[in-house]
């Protein structure tokens, strides 16, 4: 996903088949990713902005299983961010 999209909003998604629950994503994006009871990532459904988007990009780059993706968000922008 490039930075040139019109809305500029991205959403973090997890490929549950590729994910092994390593947990590196929570270290790289502590404000974005939490872990469930079994150690698998839980990501927000709303679009990411600013520091959250930067953290998410670091998590995508650092995922050893390549189980995280940033995609263009189809959701409306949240208010108050």
PyMOL commands that set and color helices and strands:
alter all, ss='L'
color gray80, all
select helices_A, chain A and resi 24-28+50-62
alter helices_A, ss='H'
color red, helices_A
select strands_A, chain A and resi 10-14+33-35+41-43+68-72
alter strands_A, ss='S'
color yellow, strands_A
deselect
rebuild
show_as cartoon
